[in-house]
Every structure is written in structure tokens, then in C-alpha cells.
Amino acid sequence: MTNPILTVDQVLTTIAGAPSQQALQDYLLGMVFANAAARAARNAAGPADKAQAFLSQWTNQLGSLGWVITHAGTGQLMSGAGKQTATVAERVESQAGSASINAAFNALKTLASVSTGASAAVTGMFWEAAADGGVMVGSVGQLSIGPDGPAFELATLTLQLDKLEMLKKGLIGWKAEPFKANSADALFAEVLAASIDLSVSHMSAVLQAEVFAAKRDELTEKVGEHVKDHCRAVPQNLVGSAG
């Protein structure tokens, strides 16, 4: 793993290039604020509407802070049939079809294999924020600083965790049994393909610096002191408030 990794609640990104501390701090401020608003919307919604309420509020808040979507697409993935197995990560990557998304999942897989230290803190925060009961809503991708400013590319997955099953060898053959998904490792486990109930939103966005600058002081007042509680990084000293 060569690029730094940053988790802000349910959003995990690799970091491309060498963004300034100001750029990282702006990203953190905005994402922590949008995530908090999304959680409030989810908590206020009925059981069947929680995932959609979260995503709608999250994207709306990011837009209000100056994040302009440059590419977007959503797909419901085919589940497979028979005894075919697959991993959730493979299914997300097949839909997103992006080198950046694939690299981010490779980094997440490496981190998820480590049970202690900064790596475990990154994957632990990601999973705990993304998995809400039987449903997971989380984003994996890349944050970069290009000629137009900070930009991200994310694959946001909505996954029915309580439907996942795995094949187990029984006395008279193979049978499907519930798969208990309790960590980020679950995204890389071979499960019954027919049990993967998953939709993926693939989104790229760039930040309009002047829009965000006009809101920076207000955001700092609202969430600035809480940023350190909502982000983890590898390396730990990636940003002053992470880790």
C-alpha cells in the first residue's frame, strides 16, 4: 500500500498526490458536516426509508458546500444463481469499473487484514459508521487535488447485510447459512452470489473553492472541534486532527 488512507465516518478514501493541510482540513470539515446531517435524516426516517434518506441528505449537503458532481451513475447489481459465490468488493468493482475504486478496495482489503493499530482504527471507524443494523451504506474511493481543486471519486454501496449467506458443507451436501458480517473483512468474503442485495452509486465531484470558503468559518464553528472524533488515517499524522 503506497498511498495514505483517510476515513471520515463511513467514507474511506486513498489520498492521491500531496494535498496541502488546508485542502485536507476543508475536506474533513465538509464531510463531517454532511455525514452528521445524513445521520440525522436517517434517524428521522422510517425503517424502509433510512438508507435513501441518508444518501439524499448526504449528497444534498455536499452540494450545498460547493461539491459539484462531474460524473454520476447508479446500478442495481445482478445477484447470480445456483451455488455461484462472489465477494461484495468484486461486485462493486465490476459496476464502478474504475482503477481508483479498485485501488481503494485493494487498500481496504490490506487494512482489514490488520487487527491492531492505525489500520484497525481506520477500518473499524468505516465499518461502525457504515453498518446500521441490517443495512450498510458506505463509500470507498479516492481523494485528490487536481488543477481545479480538491476532487473525489467514490463508489457508494447500499448493501443488505442481513441477506448475506455463505455455503457450508453439510452431511448430505452444501447448504446456505446466514453470514454474519461484523467487520470490513465481510466485503472480501466469498458469499453466495444470490444473497448479495446491492446497489452502487459511482460519483465524481470537484470542490468549488469560493463556495466552500464562504462557509468555512461557519463549518469550523459547528463541527471543527468534533472533526478529530470522526476521522482516522494511515499514517496517523496525515492531518493534524486525524488519528
Secondary structure, DSSP 8 states (H G I E B T S, - for coil): --S-EEEETTEEEEEES---HHHHHHHHHHHHHHHHHHHHHHHHS-GGGHHHHHHHHHHHHHHHTTEEEEEEEEEE-----TT-EE-HHHHHHHHH--HHHHHHHHHHHHHHT--SHHHHHHHHHHHHHHEETTEEEEEEEEEEEETTEEEEEEEEEEEEGGG-EEEEEETTEEEEEE----SGGGGGS-EEGGG--EEEEEEEEEE-HHHHHHHHHHHHHHHGGGGGGSEEEESTTSSTT--
